């Protein structure tokens, strides 16, 4: 049995090695060339000395290196970031290959960088440790492939969201896959942020990378950005161990009396229902009755964005949790959104839960639902989460998310001229 396990383990790593060597694309090389540049033997020696210490600093628990070589003029600063799913040997191999490319092309220059599928290596004559964004070097590579089915883009967006959330939560690295279904291929996505980035910077970089990759009409593409790397494909290109499985424990939220048996399908059905409600509000005969579900950008500017259904869904789950209709206004009272927001600011959010439940609910889960509802109804379209992100937040008990910002308060006093204006 031990021999069988060892053989299986060996074959797994052989397969992974084949993936690394056959799927990786040609790395991107940038070199700051000097005018009338001539060979500088001294600078070449300094470059080799600066790089020599990097290899020794690569360890199992630290697949990135920051070093400086300041006893020369000009000084040399070096940064290496390997994919966190690589072994030490694979990281060192990528580093040495990248170093060789820089040595052949840029060793006499003041700076250079090479960005590949497995690692990023940069050197410069100035300290760039606080440099997180530089669009001049951001690149997207789309592989030419045949057409893909429509469901592919839905699965891809889900894989993107899951990989991004895991990268932000797990220290910079996240991998995700969506199994094939309905004739569509499986989708694999991998995200890697530089270790020097905090969670917010990592998320921003990956969101920008995701936006650039959506322009690719292909089944495989990668984004090489300053600060992060993002790739998707219909072919597996990472080891199974790199895929962090979602928490199967749905938590007591699933069994709560005010939102029972919530599954991905249930969430999407609610989203469709909420979207339908927002469409109905565009009809004059229904607007006074349904106006509580309208996203502000649609009500004010007539802009129907993909986040309008998210806003309506947020209103819906707040109504379910509080037992109140958001558009059930009466003279001198506030909307459900306003009431929940005021309780959130006062740290008394528990008081917003439907009193008819008589305390028979899990407080932590109830507060989580209400906070997610507030995230969905934020005024800014960009701040609202996607439906895939909402599913992930609802299903994972230990998921952390940003505090919501104040929602728009479209109360009856605002929309109806015959009522008094609130202070």
TIKOL-359533 format. One line per field, with one value per residue (C-alpha): x, y, z; residue number from 1. Coordinates in steps of 0.02 Angstrom, whole numbers. Each point is the difference from the previous one (the first is absolute). Layout:
REM TIKOL-359533
c1: X  ...
c2: Y  ...
c3: Z  ...
keba: NUM  ...
This chain:
REM TIKOL-359533
c1: 0  142  81  -166  -24  179  -18  -164  78  147  -114  -100  156  57  -168  14  175  -65  -136  129  113  -130  -133  112  7  148  39  -10  167  22  170  45  125  120  38  152  14  168  54  40  100  -6  -189  -14  100  -107  -156  63  48  -171  -87  111  -80  -179  8  50  -147  -132  -75  -153  -91  66  -13  39  159  38  182  111  181  45  189  15  -43  -134  -78  -100  -168  -74  -173  -55  -176  -38  -171  -39  -55  175  131  165  89  -126  12  190  -7  -115  113  156  -84  -61  169  83  -119  35  187  0  -99  -1  150  85  -162  -68  -156  -89  -144  -61  -176  -43  -135  96  94  39  176  51  156  23  123  -132  -105  -169  -68  -148  -40  -158  -75  79  -119  143  53  -171  -32  -136  33  -148  29  -82  -131  -166  -168  -66  -179  -94  1  190  -1  -115  113  153  -69  -34  177  71  -98  47  185  3  -87  118  153  -56  -40  146  148  9  -34  -164  -51  -174  -88  -177  -46  -67  -188  -129  125  115  184  72  78  158  61  153  41  165  36  171  30  35  -181  -132  -173  -80  142  -2  -187  12  139  -93  -163  92  80  -170  -68  141  -24  -186  48  78  -117  95  2  171  81  115  28  176  -26  113  -49  -93  -22  -164  -31  -146  -13  -111  153  64  166  25  14  -161  74  2  -188  -68  -169  -146  -62  -137  -71  -142  -21  -158  -48  -68  -118  -55  -186  2  104  -3  88  99  99  89  -154  -111  109  -5  -190  -17  115  -108  -156  78  55  -178  -65  120  -62  -180  41  37  -186  -93  -148  110  135  -89  -25  169  114  95  93  64  187  38  94  -155  -125  98  92  -91  161  -37  166  43  7  -182  -55  129  -80  -174  64  73  -168  -84  109  -13  -189  5  114  -96  -176  -32  -37  123  -134  -128  16  -113  10  145  83  157  32  63  170  11  -50  127  136  -34  9  162  80  -58  64  -176  -28  -79  -150  -39  -40  -184  -72  -123  147  2  188  -2  145  189  54  165  -86  -140  123  100  -155  -45  178  6  -168  76  149  -122  -93  148  -20  159  -22  185  -12  -141  57  -40  -125  143  85  -165  -16  178  -29  -163  73  161  -12  178  -13  54  -66  6  -120  -147  -16  -158  -137  -111  -160  -140  -141  -175  42  128  -105  -171  -25  -149  99  116  186  103  140
c2: 0  120  -30  33  164  55  -42  94  150  -5  -9  148  107  -59  52  169  24  -37  131  129  -32  -17  127  146  139  103  124  188  90  187  81  183  27  145  113  -67  -136  -86  -152  41  -144  77  17  -178  -63  103  -74  -179  37  74  -151  -131  22  -15  -186  -40  97  -105  -119  -110  132  152  -4  184  98  185  47  151  19  176  -3  35  152  3  -122  -152  -48  -171  -74  -179  -69  -182  -78  -66  -169  -37  -106  78  -85  64  175  -3  -66  143  125  -65  1  178  56  -70  98  161  -34  -25  158  121  -30  161  100  89  -107  -148  -119  -166  -64  -181  -125  -65  151  185  71  182  101  188  133  78  -65  -52  -87  122  -11  -104  61  41  -19  29  -180  -82  -123  -124  -152  -87  -170  -25  -135  -47  69  -47  -29  137  -92  6  186  -30  -138  107  145  -119  -69  177  53  -153  12  186  -21  -140  101  148  -114  -123  117  31  -166  -75  -136  -56  -112  -21  -176  -26  -8  13  -26  140  -33  10  167  24  166  47  165  53  168  61  -30  184  45  14  -77  154  28  -184  4  161  -72  -162  92  104  -156  -85  149  -13  -188  18  78  -166  -102  -161  -149  46  165  77  174  55  152  97  -75  -155  -141  -76  -144  -104  -151  -147  -110  -33  88  -17  -143  -59  42  183  6  51  -83  106  -31  -133  55  115  50  24  136  -136  -55  172  28  159  -61  -191  -121  130  -78  77  -36  83  155  12  -24  140  107  -32  40  159  48  -29  113  137  -17  14  161  80  -13  154  -99  -92  125  67  -178  -75  152  -73  -122  130  29  186  6  -67  108  162  -25  -145  -104  -187  -78  -179  56  59  -178  -5  156  -77  -162  99  82  -169  -87  151  -11  -186  23  148  -54  174  60  131  97  -10  183  98  178  26  -170  -53  -134  -173  46  157  -93  -140  126  100  -159  -48  167  -14  -179  -59  -97  -145  112  3  -187  -44  3  -137  -122  33  -23  -174  29  0  178  -11  -64  127  145  -71  -5  179  62  -88  80  171  -40  -35  165  118  153  -35  -134  -46  -34  -126  -182  -116  -142  -125  97  5  -189  -21  118  -85  -176  31  37  68  113  179  147  189  102  66  183  101  -49  126  36  16  20  55  176  9  -77  73  188  4  -59  100  -1  -89  95
c3: 0  44  -170  -86  93  -35  -183  -11  85  -119  -152  65  9  -171  -71  86  -70  -174  26  53  -149  -136  48  48  -129  -54  141  -23  8  29  2  25  -137  9  -147  -92  130  7  96  181  77  173  -4  -63  150  119  -79  26  181  36  -75  84  171  -63  -34  179  73  -90  127  16  102  -94  -189  -18  31  25  5  -25  -50  55  15  -187  -105  -58  125  -56  74  -41  21  -41  15  -41  -11  173  -64  -65  87  52  -146  -127  72  -9  -178  -51  88  -87  -170  29  64  -157  -111  95  -2  -189  -34  146  114  -54  20  151  7  -74  35  -65  31  -34  45  151  67  -12  17  2  37  5  56  113  143  -70  155  10  -185  -17  -163  -167  -149  -123  26  14  -140  -50  -109  -82  -76  -167  18  -76  60  171  59  91  167  -4  43  149  65  -34  102  145  -10  -6  153  102  -46  42  167  49  -51  105  148  -13  -12  -186  -84  -58  -122  -49  -123  -64  -55  -176  -17  -137  -140  57  40  174  47  103  71  101  85  77  83  51  185  29  -42  135  -22  -78  -123  -47  -32  -104  -106  -34  -38  -131  -70  -9  -98  -126  -24  -35  -167  -53  -109  35  115  73  48  129  73  50  111  115  166  -57  -125  -57  -120  -58  -113  -45  32  175  26  188  124  83  170  -52  -12  168  18  56  176  -9  165  -47  183  97  -123  -115  137  59  5  -103  -148  -5  -119  -94  -142  -149  -104  130  -1  -188  0  125  -107  -153  100  66  -176  -62  137  -54  -178  60  87  -168  -41  57  65  124  48  155  64  -44  14  150  -113  -124  -8  13  -165  -89  93  -24  -164  -82  0  14  51  45  182  -1  41  141  74  -13  77  145  31  -9  131  116  -14  37  151  72  -47  -72  -176  -56  -93  141  51  113  60  121  -21  -92  -129  47  -74  105  158  -28  -40  158  104  -89  44  179  14  40  -161  93  36  -187  -8  -20  178  -48  8  189  9  -78  -119  -1  34  -96  -157  11  14  -145  -112  43  -32  -168  -40  39  -112  -143  17  3  -111  -99  -132  13  188  -15  -5  -144  24  2  139  96  -13  65  146  49  -10  97  185  14  -152  37  -100  2  104  -103  -41  21  -123  -90  95  -127  123  -36  57  -141  -137  41  -10  117  152  110  -37  133  86
keba: 1  2  3  4  5  6  7  8  9  10  11  12  13  14  15  16  17  18  19  20  21  22  23  24  25  26  27  28  29  30  31  32  33  34  35  36  37  38  39  40  41  42  43  44  45  46  47  48  49  50  51  52  53  54  55  56  57  58  59  60  61  62  63  64  65  66  67  68  69  70  71  72  73  74  75  76  77  78  79  80  81  82  83  84  85  86  87  88  89  90  91  92  93  94  95  96  97  98  99  100  101  102  103  104  105  106  107  108  109  110  111  112  113  114  115  116  117  118  119  120  121  122  123  124  125  126  127  128  129  130  131  132  133  134  135  136  137  138  139  140  141  142  143  144  145  146  147  148  149  150  151  152  153  154  155  156  157  158  159  160  161  162  163  164  165  166  167  168  169  170  171  172  173  174  175  176  177  178  179  180  181  182  183  184  185  186  187  188  189  190  191  192  193  194  195  196  197  198  199  200  201  202  203  204  205  206  207  208  209  210  211  212  213  214  215  216  217  218  219  220  221  222  223  224  225  226  227  228  229  230  231  232  233  234  235  236  237  238  239  240  241  242  243  244  245  246  247  248  249  250  251  252  253  254  255  256  257  258  259  260  261  262  263  264  265  266  267  268  269  270  271  272  273  274  275  276  277  278  279  280  281  282  283  284  285  286  287  288  289  290  291  292  293  294  295  296  297  298  299  300  301  302  303  304  305  306  307  308  309  310  311  312  313  314  315  316  317  318  319  320  321  322  323  324  325  326  327  328  329  330  331  332  333  334  335  336  337  338  339  340  341  342  343  344  345  346  347  348  349  350  351  352  353  354  355  356  357  358  359  360  361  362  363  364  365  366  367  368  369  370  371  372  373  374  375  376  377  378  379  380  381  382  383  384  385  386  387  388  389  390  391  392  393  394  395  396  397  398  399  400  401  402  403  404  405  406  407  408  409  410  411  412  413  414  415  416  417  418  419  420  421  422  423
